[in-house]
């Protein structure tokens, strides 16, 4: 009998952790847009956040340290929310914005590290890069929400958006990230404009750098295969 270890069966791309995380993030976006961020919608978002942490951090990055950091942020945010609701009798919106910003930011940093350190291009690497792009939009959305909470005149929201400012700013973040710019929402304050400009610039740099890196890795891998 051969002592050589058996090769691990290749996982189909649609069952890979990066693709599953992409589905979760798209669902978070849909829930935040169509259901809202309160009531059952908020509970569903919290479940999806926890799911995204395990899919995005544990299975893609394989970093126990990153997993512990994101888990700690999630638990602190959840505990603070429950204590604030009990002590004040109302939701602490700013606390939610900050903890979600830190949570998604930590997952984003872990995924960027995984994409940069990737040694080959496969479906998981491509979807991990797509996850980073999605997370950038979500992280900036929470930053915009914090700015709007501090200054309601920071963005030119339409009257129908006033009741769901979070969903409107999530939409604004992704239109800025993709440089679509419908013009329905505009940054008015200096802080809002600065954050919007930084998001647009970083998005373009990310696309240019990551696409170039993935193409170069693919070329290098093809050359190695051709030389064997």
C-alpha positions as CSV (number, residue, x, y, z in Angstrom):
1,X,0.0,0.0,0.0
2,X,1.3,3.4,-0.9
3,X,2.3,5.8,2.0
4,X,1.6,8.9,-0.2
5,X,-1.1,11.1,1.3
6,X,-4.4,11.2,-0.6
7,X,-5.0,14.5,-2.4
8,X,-7.8,16.5,-1.0
9,X,-10.8,16.5,-3.4
10,X,-11.2,19.8,-5.2
11,X,-14.2,21.8,-4.0
12,X,-16.5,23.2,-6.7
13,X,-16.3,27.0,-7.1
14,X,-19.9,27.4,-6.0
15,X,-19.1,25.7,-2.7
16,X,-16.0,27.6,-1.9
17,X,-15.9,30.0,1.1
18,X,-15.2,33.1,-1.0
19,X,-18.3,32.5,-3.2
20,X,-20.5,31.7,-0.2
21,X,-19.3,35.0,1.5
22,X,-20.1,36.9,-1.7
23,X,-23.7,35.5,-1.5
24,X,-23.9,36.4,2.2
25,X,-22.7,40.0,1.5
26,X,-25.2,40.4,-1.4
27,X,-27.9,39.2,1.0
28,X,-26.8,41.7,3.7
29,X,-27.1,44.4,1.0
30,X,-30.6,43.3,0.0
31,X,-31.8,43.0,3.5
32,X,-30.5,46.4,4.4
33,X,-32.1,47.9,1.3
34,X,-35.5,46.3,1.1
35,X,-36.2,45.1,4.7
36,X,-34.5,47.9,6.6
37,X,-32.2,47.8,9.6
38,X,-34.7,47.4,12.4
39,X,-37.0,44.7,13.7
40,X,-36.6,41.3,12.1
41,X,-34.4,42.8,9.4
42,X,-31.9,43.8,12.0
43,X,-31.8,40.3,13.6
44,X,-31.3,38.8,10.1
45,X,-28.4,41.1,9.4
46,X,-26.8,40.1,12.7
47,X,-27.0,36.4,11.8
48,X,-25.6,37.2,8.4
49,X,-22.8,39.2,10.0
50,X,-21.8,36.3,12.2
51,X,-22.0,34.0,9.1
52,X,-19.8,36.3,7.1
53,X,-17.2,36.3,9.9
54,X,-16.8,32.6,9.9
55,X,-16.9,32.3,6.1
56,X,-14.7,35.3,5.4
57,X,-12.1,35.1,8.2
58,X,-11.8,31.5,9.3
59,X,-12.1,29.7,6.0
60,X,-10.6,32.2,3.5
61,X,-7.8,33.7,5.5
62,X,-7.2,30.7,7.8
63,X,-6.1,33.2,10.5
64,X,-7.0,32.4,14.1
65,X,-5.9,35.8,15.2
66,X,-8.2,37.6,12.7
67,X,-11.0,35.3,13.7
68,X,-10.6,36.2,17.4
69,X,-10.4,39.9,16.7
70,X,-13.6,39.9,14.6
71,X,-15.4,37.7,17.0
72,X,-14.5,40.1,19.9
73,X,-15.7,43.1,17.9
74,X,-19.0,41.3,17.2
75,X,-19.6,40.2,20.8
76,X,-18.7,43.7,22.1
77,X,-21.1,45.3,19.6
78,X,-23.9,42.8,20.5
79,X,-23.4,43.2,24.2
80,X,-23.3,47.0,24.0
81,X,-26.5,47.0,22.0
82,X,-28.3,44.9,24.5
83,X,-27.0,46.9,27.5
84,X,-27.9,50.2,25.8
85,X,-31.4,49.1,25.0
86,X,-31.9,47.9,28.5
87,X,-30.4,51.0,30.2
88,X,-31.8,53.7,27.9
89,X,-34.9,52.0,26.7
90,X,-34.0,52.7,23.0
91,X,-31.5,51.5,20.4
92,X,-28.0,53.1,20.5
93,X,-27.6,53.8,16.8
94,X,-24.2,55.4,16.9
95,X,-22.9,52.3,18.8
96,X,-24.3,50.0,16.1
97,X,-22.7,52.1,13.4
98,X,-19.3,52.1,15.1
99,X,-19.2,48.4,15.9
100,X,-20.4,47.4,12.4
101,X,-17.8,49.7,10.9
102,X,-15.1,48.1,13.0
103,X,-16.4,44.6,12.3
104,X,-16.6,44.9,8.6
105,X,-13.3,46.8,8.6
106,X,-11.6,44.0,10.4
107,X,-13.0,41.4,7.9
108,X,-12.0,43.7,5.0
109,X,-8.4,43.9,6.3
110,X,-8.1,40.2,6.7
111,X,-9.5,39.5,3.2
112,X,-7.1,42.1,1.6
113,X,-4.2,40.4,3.3
114,X,-5.4,37.0,1.9
115,X,-5.8,38.3,-1.6
116,X,-2.4,40.0,-1.6
117,X,-0.7,36.9,-0.3
118,X,-2.4,34.5,-2.8
119,X,0.1,32.5,-4.7
120,X,-2.2,31.2,-7.4
121,X,-5.4,32.4,-9.2
122,X,-8.5,30.2,-8.7
123,X,-12.2,30.8,-8.3
124,X,-11.7,31.4,-4.5
125,X,-9.1,34.1,-5.2
126,X,-11.3,35.9,-7.7
127,X,-14.4,35.8,-5.4
128,X,-12.2,36.9,-2.4
129,X,-11.3,40.0,-4.5
130,X,-15.0,40.5,-5.2
131,X,-15.7,40.2,-1.5
132,X,-13.2,42.9,-0.8
133,X,-14.9,45.2,-3.2
134,X,-18.3,44.5,-1.6
135,X,-16.9,45.1,1.9
136,X,-15.4,48.4,0.8
137,X,-18.9,49.6,-0.1
138,X,-20.4,48.5,3.2
139,X,-17.5,49.9,5.3
140,X,-17.9,53.3,3.7
141,X,-21.6,53.2,4.0
142,X,-21.3,52.9,7.8
143,X,-18.8,55.8,7.7
144,X,-21.3,57.9,5.8
145,X,-24.0,56.9,8.4
146,X,-21.8,58.2,11.2
147,X,-21.2,61.5,9.4
148,X,-25.0,61.9,8.7
149,X,-25.8,61.1,12.3
150,X,-23.5,63.9,13.5
151,X,-24.7,66.3,10.8
152,X,-28.0,65.7,9.0
153,X,-27.1,68.3,6.4
154,X,-24.0,66.4,5.3
155,X,-25.8,64.7,2.4
156,X,-28.6,66.0,0.1
157,X,-31.1,63.2,0.7
158,X,-34.4,63.1,-1.1
159,X,-37.5,63.5,1.1
160,X,-38.5,59.9,0.7
161,X,-35.0,58.8,1.9
162,X,-35.3,60.6,5.3
163,X,-37.0,57.6,7.0
164,X,-34.4,55.1,5.7
165,X,-31.2,57.2,5.6
166,X,-29.1,54.1,6.2
167,X,-30.4,52.4,3.1
168,X,-30.0,55.6,1.0
169,X,-26.4,56.0,2.2
170,X,-25.6,52.4,1.4
171,X,-26.9,53.0,-2.1
172,X,-24.8,56.2,-2.3
173,X,-21.7,54.3,-1.1
174,X,-21.9,51.7,-3.9
175,X,-22.7,54.3,-6.6
176,X,-19.6,56.2,-5.4
177,X,-17.5,53.0,-5.3
178,X,-18.4,52.1,-8.8
179,X,-18.2,55.8,-10.0
180,X,-21.7,55.5,-11.4
181,X,-22.9,58.7,-9.6
182,X,-26.6,58.9,-10.3
183,X,-26.7,62.3,-8.6
184,X,-29.8,61.5,-6.5
185,X,-27.6,62.0,-3.3
186,X,-24.7,64.4,-3.1
187,X,-22.1,65.0,-0.3
188,X,-22.6,68.5,1.0
189,X,-20.2,68.9,4.0
190,X,-16.4,68.9,3.8
191,X,-16.2,65.6,5.7
192,X,-18.7,63.9,3.4
193,X,-17.0,65.1,0.3
194,X,-13.6,64.0,1.6
195,X,-14.8,60.5,2.4
196,X,-16.6,60.2,-0.9
197,X,-13.5,61.2,-2.8
198,X,-11.3,58.8,-0.9
199,X,-13.7,55.9,-1.6
200,X,-13.8,56.6,-5.3
201,X,-10.0,56.9,-5.5
202,X,-9.3,53.7,-3.4
203,X,-11.8,51.8,-5.5
204,X,-10.0,52.6,-8.7
205,X,-6.6,51.8,-7.2
206,X,-7.9,48.5,-5.9
207,X,-9.3,47.5,-9.3
208,X,-6.1,48.5,-11.1
209,X,-3.7,46.9,-8.6
210,X,-5.6,43.7,-7.9
211,X,-6.5,42.9,-11.5
212,X,-2.8,43.4,-12.4
213,X,-1.7,41.1,-9.6
214,X,-4.2,38.4,-10.5
215,X,-3.2,38.6,-14.2
216,X,0.5,38.4,-13.4
217,X,-0.1,35.4,-11.0
218,X,-2.0,33.6,-13.7
219,X,0.7,34.3,-16.3
220,X,3.4,33.1,-13.9
221,X,1.4,29.9,-13.1
222,X,0.8,29.2,-16.8
223,X,4.6,29.5,-17.5
224,X,5.4,27.1,-14.7
225,X,2.9,24.6,-15.9
226,X,4.2,24.9,-19.4
227,X,7.8,24.4,-18.2
228,X,6.9,21.1,-16.5
